[in-house]
Amino acid sequence: IVSQKRVVVDGPEGVTGVRRHMMPVRRLSLTDLRIKIGRGAREKTLKAALEKDETMKKWSETAWAKKLAAKVRRASMTDFERF
């Protein structure tokens, strides 16, 4: 938490593709997935916690993740694959 309106978001980039950066709270969309880490955790600690709780596996099973994957798949299709 940087201020009431801004927070630090970290992926880590190698796992999720999200680099550490500041982001306004109003642009965040929270999920029910949680991991227990301390404040100011480093990337190595975050990666270990994500792997321990299998958070990425849980995320890929959600309807939201499936919807995003379908959107990417549709965008990468050619006309021949589409029809």
MMTF fields as JSON, N, C-alpha, C and O atoms, coordinates in Angstrom:
{
  "mmtfVersion": "1.0.0",
  "mmtfProducer": "UNKNOWN",
  "numBonds": 331,
  "numAtoms": 332,
  "numGroups": 83,
  "numChains": 1,
  "numModels": 1,
  "chainsPerModel": [1],
  "groupsPerChain": [83],
  "chainIdList": ["A"],
  "bondAtomList": [4, 2, 8, 6, 12, 10, 16, 14, 20, 18, 24, 22, 28, 26, 32, 30, 36, 34, 40, 38, 44, 42, 48, 46, 52, 50, 56, 54, 60, 58, 64, 62, 68, 66, 72, 70, 76, 74, 80, 78, 84, 82, 88, 86, 92, 90, 96, 94, 100, 98, 104, 102, 108, 106, 112, 110, 116, 114, 120, 118, 124, 122, 128, 126, 132, 130, 136, 134, 140, 138, 144, 142, 148, 146, 152, 150, 156, 154, 160, 158, 164, 162, 168, 166, 172, 170, 176, 174, 180, 178, 184, 182, 188, 186, 192, 190, 196, 194, 200, 198, 204, 202, 208, 206, 212, 210, 216, 214, 220, 218, 224, 222, 228, 226, 232, 230, 236, 234, 240, 238, 244, 242, 248, 246, 252, 250, 256, 254, 260, 258, 264, 262, 268, 266, 272, 270, 276, 274, 280, 278, 284, 282, 288, 286, 292, 290, 296, 294, 300, 298, 304, 302, 308, 306, 312, 310, 316, 314, 320, 318, 324, 322, 328, 326],
  "bondOrderList": [1, 1, 1, 1, 1, 1, 1, 1, 1, 1, 1, 1, 1, 1, 1, 1, 1, 1, 1, 1, 1, 1, 1, 1, 1, 1, 1, 1, 1, 1, 1, 1, 1, 1, 1, 1, 1, 1, 1, 1, 1, 1, 1, 1, 1, 1, 1, 1, 1, 1, 1, 1, 1, 1, 1, 1, 1, 1, 1, 1, 1, 1, 1, 1, 1, 1, 1, 1, 1, 1, 1, 1, 1, 1, 1, 1, 1, 1, 1, 1, 1, 1],
  "groupList": [{"groupName": "ILE", "atomNameList": ["N", "CA", "C", "O"], "elementList": ["N", "C", "C", "O"], "formalChargeList": [0, 0, 0, 0], "bondAtomList": [1, 0, 2, 1, 3, 2], "bondOrderList": [1, 1, 2], "singleLetterCode": "I", "chemCompType": "L-PEPTIDE LINKING"}, {"groupName": "VAL", "atomNameList": ["N", "CA", "C", "O"], "elementList": ["N", "C", "C", "O"], "formalChargeList": [0, 0, 0, 0], "bondAtomList": [1, 0, 2, 1, 3, 2], "bondOrderList": [1, 1, 2], "singleLetterCode": "V", "chemCompType": "L-PEPTIDE LINKING"}, {"groupName": "SER", "atomNameList": ["N", "CA", "C", "O"], "elementList": ["N", "C", "C", "O"], "formalChargeList": [0, 0, 0, 0], "bondAtomList": [1, 0, 2, 1, 3, 2], "bondOrderList": [1, 1, 2], "singleLetterCode": "S", "chemCompType": "L-PEPTIDE LINKING"}, {"groupName": "GLN", "atomNameList": ["N", "CA", "C", "O"], "elementList": ["N", "C", "C", "O"], "formalChargeList": [0, 0, 0, 0], "bondAtomList": [1, 0, 2, 1, 3, 2], "bondOrderList": [1, 1, 2], "singleLetterCode": "Q", "chemCompType": "L-PEPTIDE LINKING"}, {"groupName": "LYS", "atomNameList": ["N", "CA", "C", "O"], "elementList": ["N", "C", "C", "O"], "formalChargeList": [0, 0, 0, 0], "bondAtomList": [1, 0, 2, 1, 3, 2], "bondOrderList": [1, 1, 2], "singleLetterCode": "K", "chemCompType": "L-PEPTIDE LINKING"}, {"groupName": "ARG", "atomNameList": ["N", "CA", "C", "O"], "elementList": ["N", "C", "C", "O"], "formalChargeList": [0, 0, 0, 0], "bondAtomList": [1, 0, 2, 1, 3, 2], "bondOrderList": [1, 1, 2], "singleLetterCode": "R", "chemCompType": "L-PEPTIDE LINKING"}, {"groupName": "ASP", "atomNameList": ["N", "CA", "C", "O"], "elementList": ["N", "C", "C", "O"], "formalChargeList": [0, 0, 0, 0], "bondAtomList": [1, 0, 2, 1, 3, 2], "bondOrderList": [1, 1, 2], "singleLetterCode": "D", "chemCompType": "L-PEPTIDE LINKING"}, {"groupName": "GLY", "atomNameList": ["N", "CA", "C", "O"], "elementList": ["N", "C", "C", "O"], "formalChargeList": [0, 0, 0, 0], "bondAtomList": [1, 0, 2, 1, 3, 2], "bondOrderList": [1, 1, 2], "singleLetterCode": "G", "chemCompType": "PEPTIDE LINKING"}, {"groupName": "PRO", "atomNameList": ["N", "CA", "C", "O"], "elementList": ["N", "C", "C", "O"], "formalChargeList": [0, 0, 0, 0], "bondAtomList": [1, 0, 2, 1, 3, 2], "bondOrderList": [1, 1, 2], "singleLetterCode": "P", "chemCompType": "L-PEPTIDE LINKING"}, {"groupName": "GLU", "atomNameList": ["N", "CA", "C", "O"], "elementList": ["N", "C", "C", "O"], "formalChargeList": [0, 0, 0, 0], "bondAtomList": [1, 0, 2, 1, 3, 2], "bondOrderList": [1, 1, 2], "singleLetterCode": "E", "chemCompType": "L-PEPTIDE LINKING"}, {"groupName": "THR", "atomNameList": ["N", "CA", "C", "O"], "elementList": ["N", "C", "C", "O"], "formalChargeList": [0, 0, 0, 0], "bondAtomList": [1, 0, 2, 1, 3, 2], "bondOrderList": [1, 1, 2], "singleLetterCode": "T", "chemCompType": "L-PEPTIDE LINKING"}, {"groupName": "HIS", "atomNameList": ["N", "CA", "C", "O"], "elementList": ["N", "C", "C", "O"], "formalChargeList": [0, 0, 0, 0], "bondAtomList": [1, 0, 2, 1, 3, 2], "bondOrderList": [1, 1, 2], "singleLetterCode": "H", "chemCompType": "L-PEPTIDE LINKING"}, {"groupName": "MET", "atomNameList": ["N", "CA", "C", "O"], "elementList": ["N", "C", "C", "O"], "formalChargeList": [0, 0, 0, 0], "bondAtomList": [1, 0, 2, 1, 3, 2], "bondOrderList": [1, 1, 2], "singleLetterCode": "M", "chemCompType": "L-PEPTIDE LINKING"}, {"groupName": "LEU", "atomNameList": ["N", "CA", "C", "O"], "elementList": ["N", "C", "C", "O"], "formalChargeList": [0, 0, 0, 0], "bondAtomList": [1, 0, 2, 1, 3, 2], "bondOrderList": [1, 1, 2], "singleLetterCode": "L", "chemCompType": "L-PEPTIDE LINKING"}, {"groupName": "ALA", "atomNameList": ["N", "CA", "C", "O"], "elementList": ["N", "C", "C", "O"], "formalChargeList": [0, 0, 0, 0], "bondAtomList": [1, 0, 2, 1, 3, 2], "bondOrderList": [1, 1, 2], "singleLetterCode": "A", "chemCompType": "L-PEPTIDE LINKING"}, {"groupName": "TRP", "atomNameList": ["N", "CA", "C", "O"], "elementList": ["N", "C", "C", "O"], "formalChargeList": [0, 0, 0, 0], "bondAtomList": [1, 0, 2, 1, 3, 2], "bondOrderList": [1, 1, 2], "singleLetterCode": "W", "chemCompType": "L-PEPTIDE LINKING"}, {"groupName": "PHE", "atomNameList": ["N", "CA", "C", "O"], "elementList": ["N", "C", "C", "O"], "formalChargeList": [0, 0, 0, 0], "bondAtomList": [1, 0, 2, 1, 3, 2], "bondOrderList": [1, 1, 2], "singleLetterCode": "F", "chemCompType": "L-PEPTIDE LINKING"}],
  "groupTypeList": [0, 1, 2, 3, 4, 5, 1, 1, 1, 6, 7, 8, 9, 7, 1, 10, 7, 1, 5, 5, 11, 12, 12, 8, 1, 5, 5, 13, 2, 13, 10, 6, 13, 5, 0, 4, 0, 7, 5, 7, 14, 5, 9, 4, 10, 13, 4, 14, 14, 13, 9, 4, 6, 9, 10, 12, 4, 4, 15, 2, 9, 10, 14, 15, 14, 4, 4, 13, 14, 14, 4, 1, 5, 5, 14, 2, 12, 10, 6, 16, 9, 5, 16],
  "groupIdList": [1, 2, 3, 4, 5, 6, 7, 8, 9, 10, 11, 12, 13, 14, 15, 16, 17, 18, 19, 20, 21, 22, 23, 24, 25, 26, 27, 28, 29, 30, 31, 32, 33, 34, 35, 36, 37, 38, 39, 40, 41, 42, 43, 44, 45, 46, 47, 48, 49, 50, 51, 52, 53, 54, 55, 56, 57, 58, 59, 60, 61, 62, 63, 64, 65, 66, 67, 68, 69, 70, 71, 72, 73, 74, 75, 76, 77, 78, 79, 80, 81, 82, 83],
  "secStructList": [7, 7, 1, 1, 1, 3, 3, 3, 3, 7, 7, 7, 2, 2, 2, 2, 1, 7, 7, 7, 3, 3, 3, 3, 4, 4, 4, 7, 7, 7, 7, 1, 7, 7, 7, 7, 7, 7, 6, 6, 7, 7, 2, 2, 2, 2, 2, 2, 2, 2, 2, 2, 2, 6, 2, 2, 2, 2, 2, 2, 6, 1, 2, 2, 2, 2, 2, 2, 2, 2, 2, 2, 2, 2, 2, 6, 7, 7, 2, 2, 2, 2, 7],
  "xCoordList": [0.86, 0.0, 0.901, 1.719, 0.749, 1.536, 0.774, 1.324, -0.49, -1.364, -2.774, -2.965, -3.757, -5.134, -5.602, -6.531, -4.979, -5.438, -4.494, -4.844, -3.302, -2.319, -1.72, -1.493, -1.467, -0.833, 0.27, 0.298, 1.169, 2.202, 1.694, 1.241, 1.769, 1.306, 2.519, 3.337, 2.641, 3.759, 3.228, 2.416, 3.681, 3.191, 3.643, 2.767, 4.834, 6.067, 6.063, 5.316, 6.886, 6.84, 7.089, 6.455, 7.99, 8.287, 7.131, 7.042, 6.251, 5.12, 3.842, 3.138, 3.543, 2.269, 2.388, 1.393, 3.577, 3.759, 3.513, 3.516, 3.3, 3.035, 4.277, 4.696, 4.874, 6.027, 5.572, 4.403, 6.495, 6.184, 6.005, 6.895, 4.85, 4.571, 3.473, 2.768, 3.335, 2.253, 1.015, 1.107, -0.144, -1.4, -2.484, -2.496, -3.396, -4.499, -5.462, -5.723, -5.978, -6.89, -8.15, -8.694, -8.624, -9.877, -9.761, -10.784, -8.535, -8.346, -8.149, -8.05, -8.09, -7.879, -9.181, -10.247, -9.087, -10.218, -9.768, -8.891, -10.353, -9.94, -10.608, -11.718, -9.912, -10.447, -10.52, -10.111, -11.032, -11.108, -9.8, -9.657, -8.848, -7.588, -6.677, -6.502, -6.095, -5.223, -4.022, -4.111, -2.902, -1.734, -1.25, -1.438, -0.631, -0.136, 1.332, 2.188, 1.62, 2.997, 3.073, 2.061, 4.278, 4.475, 4.519, 4.596, 4.468, 4.546, 5.924, 6.92, 5.995, 7.275, 8.017, 9.246, 7.293, 7.923, 8.656, 8.207, 9.779, 10.561, 9.956, 9.073, 10.447, 9.927, 10.121, 9.245, 11.243, 11.531, 10.513, 10.039, 10.181, 9.202, 7.821, 7.086, 7.478, 6.186, 6.066, 5.03, 7.129, 7.122, 6.936, 6.15, 7.657, 7.563, 6.154, 5.637, 5.534, 4.179, 3.166, 2.233, 3.343, 2.444, 2.547, 1.529, 3.757, 3.953, 3.44, 2.863, 3.644, 3.22, 1.696, 1.192, 0.984, -0.483, -1.131, -2.353, -0.318, -0.822, -1.846, -2.882, -1.547, -2.457, -2.694, -3.818, -1.654, -1.815, -2.706, -3.462, -2.627, -3.497, -4.953, -5.862, -5.155, -6.5, -7.049, -8.229, -6.188, -6.61, -7.042, -8.059, -6.275, -6.593, -7.904, -8.474, -8.391, -9.659, -10.862, -11.997, -10.652, -11.761, -12.411, -11.781, -13.643, -14.377, -13.745, -13.723, -13.242, -12.621, -11.391, -11.217, -10.535, -9.33, -9.698, -9.059, -10.717, -11.152, -11.685, -11.454, -12.397, -12.933, -11.802, -11.866, -10.776, -9.624, -8.872, -8.425, -8.73, -8.035, -8.815, -8.219, -10.142, -10.966, -10.859, -10.849, -10.781, -10.643, -9.325, -9.292, -8.246, -6.938, -6.951, -6.42, -7.557, -7.634, -8.421, -8.008, -9.543, -10.347, -9.574, -9.65, -8.833, -8.08, -6.952, -6.571, -6.421, -5.305, -5.751, -4.911, -7.054, -7.556, -7.503, -7.623, -7.323, -7.419, -8.826, -9.63, -9.134, -10.474, -10.775, -11.911, -9.77, -9.987, -10.3, -11.116, -9.657, -9.91, -11.255, -11.911, -11.659, -12.875, -14.122, -15.093, -14.129, -15.327, -15.197, -16.138],
  "yCoordList": [-1.173, 0.0, 1.229, 1.408, 2.06, 3.277, 4.435, 5.186, 4.578, 5.594, 5.023, 3.849, 5.84, 5.356, 5.026, 4.236, 5.615, 5.43, 4.605, 4.275, 4.261, 3.531, 2.373, 2.477, 1.263, 0.09, -0.422, -0.081, -1.234, -1.876, -3.257, -4.018, -3.584, -4.861, -5.603, -5.02, -6.896, -7.705, -9.054, -9.655, -9.544, -10.775, -12.054, -12.761, -12.425, -11.975, -12.199, -13.034, -11.461, -11.418, -12.779, -13.101, -13.585, -14.89, -15.866, -16.788, -15.684, -16.604, -16.069, -16.809, -14.799, -14.242, -13.236, -12.923, -12.731, -11.712, -10.3, -9.357, -10.138, -8.819, -8.362, -9.012, -7.241, -6.684, -5.926, -5.556, -5.696, -4.912, -3.455, -2.859, -2.882, -1.492, -0.963, -1.732, 0.371, 0.983, 1.065, 1.276, 0.898, 0.897, 1.542, 1.35, 2.307, 2.875, 1.78, 0.823, 1.926, 0.939, 0.8, -0.3, 1.864, 1.819, 0.959, 0.554, 0.667, -0.161, -1.635, -2.456, -1.983, -3.373, -4.151, -3.602, -5.425, -6.346, -7.479, -8.26, -7.574, -8.569, -9.916, -9.982, -10.974, -12.332, -12.944, -12.319, -14.148, -14.852, -15.565, -16.067, -15.622, -16.314, -15.471, -14.276, -16.1, -15.395, -16.25, -17.478, -15.611, -16.288, -15.487, -14.272, -16.171, -15.517, -15.171, -16.055, -13.869, -13.373, -12.111, -11.463, -11.771, -10.558, -9.33, -9.436, -8.172, -6.911, -6.742, -7.103, -6.199, -5.93, -7.19, -7.192, -8.248, -9.524, -9.395, -8.695, -10.074, -10.07, -11.042, -11.833, -10.969, -11.803, -13.292, -14.102, -13.65, -15.051, -15.6, -16.727, -14.817, -15.214, -15.36, -16.297, -14.436, -14.473, -15.706, -16.371, -16.01, -17.198, -18.464, -19.336, -18.57, -19.751, -19.919, -21.034, -18.813, -18.872, -19.259, -20.017, -18.747, -19.103, -20.585, -21.233, -21.13, -22.55, -23.438, -24.493, -23.024, -23.82, -23.983, -25.081, -22.915, -22.954, -23.329, -23.453, -23.514, -23.831, -22.801, -23.148, -21.545, -20.459, -20.324, -20.058, -20.502, -20.372, -21.484, -21.257, -22.676, -23.779, -23.453, -23.676, -22.929, -22.536, -21.434, -21.448, -20.472, -19.381, -19.917, -19.485, -20.859, -21.373, -22.145, -22.348, -22.576, -23.305, -22.384, -22.858, -21.089, -20.165, -19.803, -19.906, -19.389, -19.0, -17.759, -17.636, -16.857, -15.636, -15.959, -15.398, -16.868, -17.255, -17.986, -17.779, -18.836, -19.559, -18.592, -18.771, -17.571, -16.561, -15.777, -15.508, -15.413, -14.709, -15.588, -15.105, -16.885, -17.808, -17.973, -18.038, -18.042, -18.164, -16.907, -16.993, -15.758, -14.497, -14.46, -14.047, -14.887, -14.927, -15.928, -15.652, -17.085, -18.113, -17.617, -17.841, -16.949, -16.405, -15.34, -15.28, -14.503, -13.433, -13.984, -13.353, -15.142, -15.702, -16.613, -17.112, -16.839, -17.714, -17.023, -15.803, -17.836, -17.333, -17.575, -18.21, -17.081, -17.268, -18.758, -19.195, -19.526, -20.952, -21.716, -22.638, -21.337, -21.997, -21.573, -22.351, -20.356, -19.819, -20.449, -20.679, -20.738, -21.249, -22.667, -23.222],
  "zCoordList": [0.0, 0.0, 0.0, 0.903, -1.003, -1.113, -0.488, 0.318, -0.858, -0.281, -0.302, -0.621, 0.034, 0.019, -1.389, -1.56, -2.393, -3.763, -4.629, -5.762, -4.128, -4.944, -4.152, -2.947, -4.854, -4.252, -5.181, -6.363, -4.645, -5.442, -5.83, -4.976, -7.125, -7.656, -8.199, -8.912, -7.863, -8.353, -8.784, -8.081, -9.942, -10.554, -9.908, -9.411, -9.853, -10.471, -11.983, -12.494, -12.677, -14.139, -14.78, -15.785, -14.231, -14.803, -14.714, -15.525, -13.753, -13.547, -14.19, -14.876, -13.975, -14.426, -15.558, -16.212, -15.795, -16.822, -16.324, -17.116, -15.022, -14.437, -13.686, -12.728, -14.116, -13.423, -12.186, -12.073, -11.26, -10.058, -10.46, -11.067, -10.118, -10.44, -9.53, -8.876, -9.496, -8.733, -9.603, -10.813, -8.983, -9.719, -8.851, -7.635, -9.468, -8.681, -8.217, -8.947, -7.015, -6.439, -7.276, -7.377, -7.871, -8.635, -9.892, -10.446, -10.361, -11.549, -11.225, -12.136, -9.942, -9.531, -9.541, -9.262, -9.861, -9.748, -8.84, -9.21, -7.671, -6.69, -6.961, -7.487, -6.593, -6.709, -5.321, -4.343, -5.232, -3.952, -3.61, -2.496, -4.534, -4.318, -3.439, -3.678, -2.418, -1.481, -1.146, -1.139, -0.868, -0.326, 0.876, 0.941, 1.817, 3.031, 2.845, 2.814, 2.72, 2.666, 3.502, 3.77, 3.908, 4.697, 3.811, 2.587, 4.433, 3.682, 3.091, 3.718, 1.893, 1.256, 0.833, 0.769, 0.546, 0.176, -1.154, -2.061, -1.254, -2.485, -3.489, -3.157, -4.722, -5.8, -5.501, -5.803, -4.922, -4.61, -3.604, -3.753, -2.593, -1.587, -2.212, -1.902, -3.086, -3.757, -4.656, -4.664, -5.414, -6.271, -5.453, -5.824, -4.338, -3.478, -2.916, -2.85, -2.511, -1.963, -3.044, -2.774, -4.257, -5.36, -5.689, -5.934, -5.698, -6.002, -4.876, -5.135, -3.635, -2.484, -2.449, -2.213, -2.677, -2.619, -3.946, -4.024, -5.002, -6.347, -6.808, -7.375, -6.559, -6.879, -8.379, -8.805, -9.181, -10.632, -11.183, -12.128, -10.605, -11.023, -10.669, -11.469, -9.47, -9.048, -9.952, -10.304, -10.332, -11.207, -12.563, -13.107, -13.116, -14.45, -14.474, -15.546, -13.324, -13.244, -13.064, -13.109, -12.862, -12.663, -14.004, -15.057, -13.95, -15.158, -15.796, -17.02, -14.984, -15.483, -16.334, -17.416, -15.841, -16.588, -17.874, -18.906, -17.824, -19.028, -20.073, -21.269, -19.622, -20.528, -21.202, -22.402, -20.441, -21.008, -22.007, -23.047, -21.688, -22.592, -23.898, -24.973, -23.807, -25.005, -25.867, -27.094, -25.236, -25.967, -26.733, -27.892, -26.095, -26.753, -27.905, -28.98, -27.678, -28.716, -29.924, -31.061, -29.693, -30.803, -31.574, -32.801, -30.857, -31.511, -32.386, -33.372, -32.037, -32.799, -33.939, -34.687, -34.086, -35.147, -36.513, -36.623, -37.529, -38.893, -39.4, -38.717, -40.578, -41.146, -41.363, -41.178, -41.752, -42.0, -40.729, -40.738, -39.637, -38.358, -37.782, -37.09, -38.065, -37.483, -38.089, -37.369, -39.402, -40.055, -40.507, -41.074]
}
